């Protein structure tokens, strides 16, 4: 019998983010991994956030800007879906 080591996912979730708000078409983009993600929108606002991997392999994201606004949501392996405090939906991808 041959025993092999099972590789666990040790890579922090993250990458390069491309997000767009559905109604106003505002774009947000940026880069980061794990607890250090920094996004910038087209108006110059900086969003800082974190990503944590859930047991089902989905990723939970939390972002906050300097004015106290928040974006929270989840991602599967394909798309990111976030909502802000007003209920607006942001969708995008992580490369």
N, C-alpha and C positions, 0 to 999 in steps of 0.2 A: 504494500500500500504506500502510495506517495502522498506526503503531506505538503501542502503549500500554504503560504501565508496569504490571508485574504487582505486585500488592500482596502483600507477605510478611506473615506473622503476626508482628507486633512486640509485640502485647499479652502481658503476662506472664500465665501461667496462675494462676488463683485465683478468688476470689469469696467468697460466704457458704457455709459448709460445714454440712451436717446429716448426722451419722454416727451409727450405732447398732450396738453389738456384738450379734451374732446370739443368743448363748446367754443372757447376763445382761440384755440389753436396755438396757445403759448407754448414755446419749446423750452425744454430744460435738458442740459447735457453736462456730462462730467465723468470723472474717473475715481475709482477707489475700491478697496477691499476691506471686508470685515467691519471694524469699528471706525474706519477712517475713509468715508466717502464724501466727496465735495462736488456739488453740482452748481451750475450757474445758469440762470434763465436769461432770456433775451433782454430783460430790463436791467441786468446787472446785479440782481439779488443773488446772494450765495446761500445755498442750502447745504447744511452739514447733516450727516446721518450715519446709520449703521445697518448692517445686514447680519442676520442670524439664520443658520440652517436648522430647519425643523426635522423631527424624526422621519417624516414622510418624504424627505428630500426637497420639499418646497423651501423657499427662502422668504423670510419676513423682513420688510424694510421699514425704517422710521427716519424721517427727515424733518428738520426744523430750520427756519430762516431767522435772520436777525430781528424781524418784526414779530416773532412769536407764532407765525403760521406753521402748520404741520402738514406732512404728507405721510400716510401709512398705507401699507398694503402687502401683498404677497406676489410671488412669482413661481411659476413652474419652470420647466426647462426651456420654454419657448418665449413667453411674454410676461411683462410686468404690468400689474394693475394696481394703481394707487388711488386713494381718495384724500381730498383735503378736508378741512374742518367745515367747509360750506357744502360738502357733498358732491363737489365736482370730481369727475373721473379723469385720471391721467393714465395713459397707456403708452407702452413702448417696449424696447428690447434692451438687453445687456449683451454686448459683444465680448 
